């Protein structure tokens, strides 16, 4: 019995501990690319799901980054777990539009009101304008759905006009990069706001000091006049 215990203890020391990176991957923490982590965090924040769930879907099912918002968008609109959408997409090989119809939803859910349309959104908005409420005639390719979902996601999450996101996409920018750009812009505006607040506090402090000095000086003058009289 003593030999068995000694052997067991020896094996515990021989078995290597899991690398820190592997441990982090399992919790969705280890994302070396800052842009990707920012994108996954934004998805989780916007669709109210844990970041670890977003990373799991990406790593386990090999979804392209820019299709991840579509999974969580449709799950939210259909009131089902994201896993259900994933199964329809991967196992039954359904298009994004067919999954939409499967839940009694219409292509209208994808469209964001805009004042003008630019590439690559021309065809998608053209179909919508032409067929109106006859949604079965609206033809949206998978790429169209990805572009439309991310357009809504990026514009609403960052508080930016949809036309701005549309222009950036039209220049060939990836949504991961677009998200990072606006994330940094928000950070700059926040920092500038803090600086303005600090400057205001500083000015208020000196304004109060100047006022106090003037009051003290006026009081001194008043006393002097009374004495002379």
C-alpha positions as CSV (number, residue, x, y, z in Angstrom):
1,X,0.0,0.0,0.0
2,X,2.9,2.4,0.9
3,X,4.5,1.7,-2.5
4,X,1.3,2.6,-4.3
5,X,1.0,5.9,-2.4
6,X,4.7,6.7,-3.2
7,X,4.1,5.9,-6.9
8,X,1.0,8.1,-7.0
9,X,2.9,11.0,-5.5
10,X,5.7,10.6,-8.0
11,X,3.3,10.6,-10.9
12,X,1.8,13.8,-9.7
13,X,5.1,15.5,-10.0
14,X,5.9,13.9,-13.4
15,X,2.6,15.1,-15.1
16,X,3.3,18.6,-16.4
17,X,0.9,21.4,-15.4
18,X,-1.2,22.8,-18.2
19,X,0.5,25.7,-19.9
20,X,-0.9,29.1,-18.8
21,X,-1.8,29.9,-22.4
22,X,-4.0,26.8,-22.7
23,X,-5.7,27.7,-19.4
24,X,-6.4,31.2,-20.7
25,X,-7.8,29.9,-24.0
26,X,-10.3,27.8,-22.2
27,X,-11.7,30.9,-20.5
28,X,-11.5,33.1,-23.5
29,X,-8.9,35.4,-22.0
30,X,-5.9,34.6,-24.2
31,X,-6.4,36.6,-27.3
32,X,-3.1,37.9,-28.5
33,X,-4.6,40.2,-31.2
34,X,-5.9,43.3,-29.5
35,X,-8.2,44.2,-32.4
36,X,-9.9,40.8,-32.2
37,X,-10.3,41.0,-28.4
38,X,-11.9,44.4,-28.7
39,X,-14.3,43.0,-31.4
40,X,-15.3,40.0,-29.3
41,X,-15.8,42.3,-26.2
42,X,-18.0,44.6,-28.3
43,X,-20.1,41.6,-29.6
44,X,-20.6,40.3,-26.0
45,X,-21.4,43.8,-24.7
46,X,-23.9,44.6,-27.5
47,X,-25.7,41.3,-27.6
48,X,-25.4,40.8,-23.8
49,X,-23.5,37.5,-23.9
50,X,-20.3,36.6,-22.1
51,X,-17.1,37.3,-24.1
52,X,-16.1,33.7,-23.4
53,X,-19.2,32.5,-25.3
54,X,-18.3,34.6,-28.3
55,X,-14.7,33.2,-28.3
56,X,-16.0,29.6,-27.8
57,X,-18.2,29.9,-30.9
58,X,-15.3,31.3,-32.9
59,X,-12.8,28.7,-31.8
60,X,-15.0,25.6,-31.6
61,X,-17.0,26.1,-34.8
62,X,-14.5,28.1,-36.8
63,X,-16.9,30.9,-37.7
64,X,-15.4,33.8,-39.5
65,X,-15.1,36.8,-37.2
66,X,-17.5,38.9,-39.1
67,X,-20.2,36.2,-39.0
68,X,-20.2,36.0,-35.2
69,X,-22.6,39.0,-34.9
70,X,-25.0,37.3,-37.2
71,X,-25.2,34.3,-35.0
72,X,-26.1,36.4,-31.9
73,X,-28.3,38.8,-33.8
74,X,-30.5,36.0,-35.2
75,X,-30.6,34.2,-31.8
76,X,-31.8,37.4,-30.2
77,X,-34.5,38.1,-32.8
78,X,-35.7,34.5,-32.9
79,X,-35.5,34.2,-29.1
80,X,-33.5,31.0,-29.2
81,X,-30.1,29.9,-27.9
82,X,-27.2,30.8,-30.3
83,X,-26.4,27.0,-30.5
84,X,-29.7,26.5,-32.3
85,X,-28.7,29.0,-35.0
86,X,-25.3,27.4,-35.2
87,X,-26.8,24.0,-35.8
88,X,-29.1,25.3,-38.6
89,X,-26.1,27.1,-40.2
90,X,-23.5,24.3,-40.0
91,X,-25.4,21.0,-39.8
92,X,-28.3,21.8,-42.1
93,X,-26.3,24.2,-44.2
94,X,-29.0,26.8,-44.3
95,X,-28.3,30.3,-45.6
96,X,-28.7,33.2,-43.3
97,X,-31.8,34.3,-45.2
98,X,-33.4,30.9,-45.0
99,X,-32.7,30.8,-41.2
100,X,-34.5,34.1,-41.1
101,X,-37.6,32.8,-42.8
102,X,-37.4,29.6,-40.8
103,X,-38.3,31.6,-37.7
104,X,-41.0,33.6,-39.4
105,X,-38.8,36.7,-39.5
106,X,-38.5,39.0,-42.6
107,X,-35.5,40.6,-44.3
108,X,-36.7,43.9,-42.8
109,X,-34.9,43.1,-39.6
110,X,-31.6,43.7,-41.4
111,X,-32.2,47.1,-42.8
112,X,-30.9,50.3,-41.1
113,X,-32.5,53.6,-42.2
114,X,-29.9,55.6,-44.2
115,X,-30.0,58.8,-46.2
116,X,-27.8,57.4,-48.9
117,X,-26.5,54.1,-50.0
118,X,-22.9,53.2,-51.0
119,X,-21.1,50.0,-51.9
120,X,-21.2,47.1,-51.0
121,X,-24.8,47.8,-49.9
122,X,-26.3,48.8,-53.2
123,X,-27.8,45.4,-54.2
124,X,-29.3,44.7,-50.8
125,X,-31.0,48.1,-50.5
126,X,-32.0,47.9,-54.1
127,X,-33.9,44.7,-53.5
128,X,-35.6,46.1,-50.5
129,X,-36.7,49.3,-52.2
130,X,-37.9,47.4,-55.3
131,X,-40.0,44.6,-53.6
132,X,-41.2,46.5,-50.5
133,X,-43.3,44.3,-48.4
134,X,-43.1,41.3,-50.7
135,X,-40.2,39.9,-48.7
136,X,-40.0,36.5,-50.4
137,X,-38.7,38.3,-53.4
138,X,-35.9,40.0,-51.5
139,X,-32.7,38.3,-52.4
140,X,-30.0,38.6,-49.7
141,X,-26.8,36.7,-50.2
142,X,-24.9,35.6,-47.0
143,X,-22.4,38.4,-47.6
144,X,-25.3,40.9,-47.7
145,X,-26.6,39.7,-44.4
146,X,-23.1,39.9,-42.8
147,X,-22.7,43.4,-44.1
148,X,-26.1,44.6,-42.9
149,X,-25.9,43.0,-39.4
150,X,-22.5,44.5,-38.8
151,X,-23.7,47.9,-40.1
152,X,-26.4,48.0,-37.5
153,X,-24.1,46.6,-34.8
154,X,-21.2,49.0,-35.5
155,X,-23.4,52.1,-35.9
156,X,-25.5,51.5,-32.8
157,X,-22.8,50.2,-30.5
158,X,-20.4,53.1,-31.3
159,X,-23.1,55.8,-31.8
160,X,-21.9,56.5,-35.3
161,X,-24.1,57.3,-38.3
162,X,-24.7,54.2,-40.4
163,X,-23.4,56.1,-43.5
164,X,-20.0,56.5,-41.9
165,X,-19.7,52.8,-41.3
166,X,-21.0,52.2,-44.8
167,X,-18.3,54.4,-46.3
168,X,-15.6,52.6,-44.3
169,X,-16.8,49.3,-45.4
170,X,-16.9,50.6,-49.0
171,X,-13.2,51.3,-48.7
172,X,-12.6,47.7,-48.0
173,X,-12.1,47.9,-44.3
174,X,-12.8,44.9,-42.2
175,X,-15.4,45.2,-39.4
176,X,-12.8,44.2,-36.9
177,X,-10.7,47.1,-37.9
178,X,-13.7,49.5,-38.1
179,X,-14.6,48.5,-34.5
180,X,-11.1,49.2,-33.3
181,X,-11.0,52.6,-35.0
182,X,-14.2,53.8,-33.3
183,X,-13.2,52.2,-30.0
184,X,-10.1,54.3,-30.0
185,X,-12.0,57.4,-31.1
186,X,-14.3,57.0,-28.1
187,X,-11.3,56.6,-25.8
188,X,-9.8,59.9,-27.2
189,X,-13.1,61.7,-26.7
190,X,-13.3,60.4,-23.1
191,X,-9.8,61.5,-22.4
192,X,-10.4,65.0,-23.9
193,X,-13.6,65.3,-21.8
194,X,-11.6,64.4,-18.6
195,X,-9.0,67.0,-19.5
196,X,-11.6,69.7,-20.1
197,X,-13.1,68.9,-16.7
198,X,-9.8,69.1,-15.0
199,X,-9.1,72.5,-16.7
200,X,-12.5,73.8,-15.6
201,X,-11.8,72.7,-12.0
202,X,-8.4,74.4,-12.1
203,X,-9.9,77.6,-13.5
204,X,-12.7,77.6,-10.9
205,X,-10.0,77.3,-8.2
206,X,-8.1,80.4,-9.4
207,X,-11.3,82.3,-10.1
208,X,-12.4,81.8,-6.5
209,X,-8.9,82.8,-5.3
210,X,-9.0,86.0,-7.4
211,X,-12.5,86.8,-6.0
212,X,-11.3,86.3,-2.4
213,X,-8.2,88.5,-3.0
214,X,-10.4,91.3,-4.4
215,X,-12.9,91.0,-1.6
216,X,-10.1,91.3,1.0
217,X,-8.6,94.3,-0.9
218,X,-12.0,96.0,-0.9
219,X,-12.5,95.4,2.7
220,X,-9.1,96.9,3.4
221,X,-9.9,100.0,1.5
222,X,-13.2,100.4,3.3
223,X,-11.5,100.3,6.7
224,X,-8.9,102.8,5.6
225,X,-11.5,105.3,4.5
226,X,-13.4,105.1,7.8
227,X,-10.2,105.7,9.8
228,X,-9.3,108.8,7.8
229,X,-12.8,110.2,8.2
